[in-house]
């Protein structure tokens, strides 16, 4: 599968940018401003977390496609692409999803709900799933660290780990978006909600620079292009 230099830079842009806030974006579209007139749009805490769920959901789509191809008889033919993509998605998951997004939920969202006695049982399940997700990502990364798995046993495990990751995180993020975040929002008055949003944004900029979210989006778009699943129209249901 032929890929342009731009696509390859997009695959690597986010991992290389971690901890380097001044690094220029490797992807042209990451240079677009949020909002108009060079000013960032006003995004509240819940919307911020839900947009990050959008990045996660696109990672799940990529992982699902990789798991499908691992099960095909000619998987070795696309081994180089699968290896590069899986290394990239596991890196993105470790740093952006687990290291930032989930860490933010565990520090700022979950404790407030628990202290208020709201959705305590749900928070307990979500915490356990965060821990399981980190372990799963660590194992996926270990399986592709050196080379594309050649042994049938390792390849089957990789496919199973990817499938388990997807199966867990789809209902996980859906429950957060529809139950947890509305309950969390209801705890704040408008002024405190705005201040919390500013704190979330400052944390993102501290870790990833001002283009952190855009860089993550463009990086996962690069994975989609590498697999040929970037055209949204191909997912349209038949009439």
Long-range contacts (C-beta under 8 A, 24 or more apart in sequence): 1-78, 1-81, 1-226, 1-228, 3-225, 3-226, 7-222, 7-225, 7-226, 8-222, 9-222, 10-218, 10-219, 10-221, 10-222, 10-225, 11-84, 11-85, 11-88, 11-219, 11-222, 11-223, 11-226, 12-88, 12-219, 13-215, 13-218, 13-219, 13-222, 14-91, 14-92, 14-95, 14-96, 14-215, 14-216, 14-218, 14-219, 15-88, 15-91, 15-92, 15-95, 15-219, 17-208, 17-209, 17-212, 17-215, 18-95, 18-207, 18-208, 19-207, 20-209, 21-205, 21-206, 21-208, 21-209, 21-210, 22-209, 23-209, 25-211, 25-214, 25-215, 25-218, 27-215, 27-218, 27-219, 27-222, 29-214, 29-218, 30-211, 30-214, 30-215, 30-217, 30-218, 31-211, 32-214, 34-214, 40-201, 40-210, 42-197, 43-197, 43-201, 44-185, 44-193, 44-194, 44-197, 45-184, 45-185, 45-193, 45-196, 45-197, 45-200, 46-181, 46-182, 46-184, 46-185, 48-197, 48-200, 48-201, 48-204, 49-101, 49-104, 49-105, 49-109, 49-176, 49-181, 49-200, 50-177, 50-181, 51-213, 52-96, 52-97, 52-100, 52-101, 52-213, 52-216, 53-173, 53-176, 53-177, 54-217, 55-92, 55-96, 55-97, 55-213, 55-216, 55-217, 55-220, 56-93, 56-97, 56-101, 56-169, 56-173, 57-170, 57-173, 58-217, 58-220, 58-221, 58-224, 59-89, 59-92, 59-93, 59-97, 59-220, 59-223, 60-165, 60-166, 60-169, 60-170, 61-224, 61-229, 62-89, 62-220, 62-223, 62-224, 62-227, 62-229, 63-89, 63-162, 63-165, 63-166, 64-162, 64-163, 64-166, 65-227, 65-229, 66-162, 66-227, 67-158, 67-159, 67-162, 67-163, 67-166, 69-227, 70-155, 70-158, 70-159, 70-162, 71-159, 75-155, 76-148, 79-148, 80-148, 81-226, 81-227, 82-148, 83-144, 83-147, 83-148, 84-226, 85-223, 85-226, 85-227, 86-140, 86-144, 86-158, 87-141, 87-144, 87-145, 88-219, 88-222, 88-223, 89-220, 89-223, 90-137, 90-140, 90-141, 90-144, 91-141, 92-216, 92-219, 92-220, 93-133, 93-137, 94-134, 94-137, 94-138, 94-141, 96-208, 96-212, 96-216, 97-133, 97-137, 98-130, 98-133, 98-134, 98-137, 99-207, 100-203, 100-204, 100-207, 100-208, 102-130, 102-133, 102-134, 104-200, 104-203, 105-130, 105-176, 106-130, 108-196, 108-199, 108-200, 109-180, 109-181, 109-184, 112-184, 112-187, 113-180, 113-183, 113-184, 113-187, 116-187, 118-183, 118-187, 119-179, 119-180, 119-183, 122-175, 122-179, 122-180, 123-180, 126-172, 126-175, 126-176, 126-180, 129-168, 129-169, 129-172, 132-168, 133-165, 133-168, 133-169, 133-172, 136-161, 136-164, 136-165, 136-168, 137-165, 140-165
